[in-house]
Amino acid sequence: MMRKVILIMLFASSVFAAHQIEANVNSRDVEGSIRLDMGRMGNAMNNAYIGARFLKGDNNNSKTIVDPDPLMEVSFLVMRPVQGVPGLKVGLGIKGEYTKFDGNTYSAVPMGVEAELRLPLNTPFPFYLGGALYYAPSVLCFKDADSYMETRIHLDAEPITNGRLEVGYRTIDTDVKDQSVTYNDSWYFGMRLDF
């Protein structure tokens, strides 16, 4: 019982330290993520974030696997505004991925790029276009993994300050040594809160 109380307290304290919390769903999947701003933790690393993600994928959004476990991730990202391009932010990141499916244990360390552009539209509230691309070749894959590729694109509307509604598309390929595997290929909608 004491372990459960300690775990709940640790989780609650990390939520209060969050810079960004996001949840998105479709008819079969649920995804949640959290990012912590390193600069707010008394660290001199401005524009650096550590994060975690949990994706409960469904085999109906994969043409190649039958029994997927959730995909769990930890990440580190440095993201900055681009000088001379108003509203554009670009970031470089590295992640650790882990899941199991169809008797395979999968882990990878992909590296990638993320970008977000505030669209120059004359609307009552701002719109953002964002995307990400992460890749791990076989040298950065472990256990049964052979490669990792994730692409994501999303359109956000911010009807209230620091609260966004999001529509997006993601594809995650988790290839193993003897098979090309699409872990998830789906549209989603959700919301994001920035603190």
C-alpha positions in Angstrom: 0.0 0.0 0.0 2.8 2.4 0.9 4.4 1.8 -2.5 1.2 2.8 -4.3 0.9 6.0 -2.3 4.6 6.9 -3.1 4.0 6.2 -6.8 0.9 8.3 -6.9 2.7 11.1 -5.1 5.6 10.9 -7.6 3.2 10.9 -10.6 1.2 13.8 -9.2 4.3 15.9 -8.5 5.6 15.3 -12.1 2.2 16.4 -13.5 2.4 19.7 -11.6 6.0 20.2 -13.0 4.7 19.6 -16.5 5.2 22.0 -19.4 2.9 20.2 -21.7 0.3 17.4 -21.3 -1.4 15.9 -24.4 -4.0 13.2 -24.9 -5.4 12.0 -28.2 -7.7 9.2 -29.3 -9.4 7.6 -32.2 -12.0 4.8 -32.3 -9.3 2.2 -31.4 -6.2 3.8 -29.9 -5.4 6.1 -27.0 -2.2 8.1 -26.6 -1.0 10.2 -23.7 2.2 12.2 -23.3 3.9 14.6 -20.9 6.8 17.0 -21.4 8.8 18.6 -18.6 10.6 21.9 -19.2 14.2 21.5 -18.0 14.6 25.3 -17.7 11.8 25.4 -15.1 13.5 22.8 -12.9 16.3 25.2 -11.9 18.5 24.0 -14.8 20.2 26.3 -17.2 19.0 24.3 -20.2 16.4 26.6 -21.7 14.3 25.1 -24.6 15.1 21.6 -23.5 12.4 19.1 -22.5 12.2 15.6 -21.2 9.1 13.6 -21.8 7.2 10.3 -21.7 4.6 8.8 -23.9 2.2 5.9 -23.7 0.4 4.6 -26.9 -2.1 1.8 -26.5 -2.3 0.7 -30.1 -4.9 -1.6 -31.6 -4.2 -4.4 -34.1 -7.0 -2.9 -36.3 -4.7 0.1 -37.0 -1.9 -2.2 -38.0 -1.9 -4.4 -41.1 1.0 -6.6 -39.9 0.6 -7.5 -36.2 -2.0 -9.3 -34.2 -1.3 -8.7 -30.5 0.5 -5.4 -29.7 1.4 -4.3 -26.2 1.4 -0.6 -25.5 4.3 1.4 -26.9 6.2 3.2 -24.1 8.6 6.0 -24.7 11.0 8.4 -22.9 12.4 11.4 -24.8 14.7 14.4 -24.8 14.1 17.3 -27.1 15.7 20.7 -27.7 13.4 23.1 -29.5 14.0 26.7 -30.4 12.4 29.5 -32.5 14.1 29.9 -35.9 15.4 33.5 -36.3 14.1 35.3 -39.4 11.0 33.0 -39.7 8.2 34.3 -37.5 6.2 31.6 -35.7 8.5 28.7 -36.7 10.1 26.4 -34.1 12.5 23.5 -34.9 13.8 20.9 -32.5 16.1 17.9 -32.4 15.4 14.9 -30.2 16.2 11.4 -29.2 13.8 8.8 -27.8 13.8 5.4 -26.2 11.0 3.1 -27.4 9.8 -0.2 -26.0 7.0 -2.6 -26.8 6.2 -6.2 -27.3 4.0 -7.7 -30.1 3.4 -11.2 -31.5 6.2 -12.8 -29.4 8.8 -10.1 -30.3 10.4 -7.8 -27.7 11.2 -4.4 -29.4 13.4 -1.6 -28.2 15.0 1.3 -30.2 16.7 4.6 -29.8 15.5 6.8 -32.7 16.7 10.3 -33.4 14.7 12.9 -35.2 13.4 16.4 -35.9 10.2 18.2 -34.9 8.8 21.4 -36.2 5.9 23.7 -35.5 4.6 26.7 -37.4 2.1 29.2 -36.2 0.1 29.8 -39.4 -0.1 33.5 -40.5 -3.9 33.5 -40.7 -6.3 36.4 -39.7 -8.6 34.3 -37.5 -10.1 34.8 -34.0 -7.6 32.3 -32.6 -4.3 30.9 -33.8 -3.7 27.7 -35.8 -0.5 25.7 -35.8 0.9 23.1 -38.2 3.3 20.7 -36.8 5.2 17.5 -37.6 7.8 15.0 -36.5 10.1 12.5 -38.1 12.1 10.0 -36.1 14.3 7.2 -37.4 16.5 4.4 -35.9 18.6 2.2 -38.1 19.4 -1.4 -37.0 22.5 -0.2 -35.1 20.2 1.7 -32.7 17.7 -1.1 -32.3 17.8 -3.9 -29.7 16.2 -7.2 -28.8 14.2 -8.3 -31.9 14.1 -4.9 -33.4 15.6 -4.0 -36.8 14.5 -0.4 -37.5 12.1 2.3 -36.3 10.4 5.0 -38.3 7.8 7.5 -37.0 6.2 10.2 -39.0 3.5 12.6 -37.6 1.7 15.6 -38.9 -1.0 17.6 -37.0 -3.1 20.8 -37.2 -3.8 22.5 -33.9 -6.3 25.2 -33.1 -5.9 27.3 -29.9 -9.4 28.5 -28.9 -8.2 29.4 -25.4 -4.7 30.5 -24.3 -2.5 27.4 -23.7 -5.3 25.0 -24.7 -5.2 23.4 -28.1 -7.5 21.0 -30.0 -5.6 18.8 -32.4 -6.3 16.7 -35.5 -3.4 14.6 -36.8 -2.1 11.6 -38.6 0.7 9.2 -37.4 2.5 6.2 -38.7 4.9 4.1 -36.6 6.9 1.3 -38.2 8.6 -1.1 -35.8 10.3 -3.5 -38.1 11.8 -6.7 -36.6 14.6 -8.8 -38.1 12.4 -11.0 -40.2 9.3 -8.8 -40.8 8.3 -5.3 -41.8 5.9 -4.1 -39.1 3.5 -1.2 -39.0 2.7 -0.8 -35.3 0.2 2.0 -35.9 -1.2 3.9 -38.9 -4.1 6.1 -38.0 -5.8 9.5 -37.8 -6.4 10.9 -34.3 -7.9 13.9 -32.5 -7.1 15.2 -29.1 -6.2 18.1 -26.9 -3.0 19.6 -25.5 -2.5 21.8 -22.5 0.6 24.0 -22.1 1.7 25.5 -18.8 
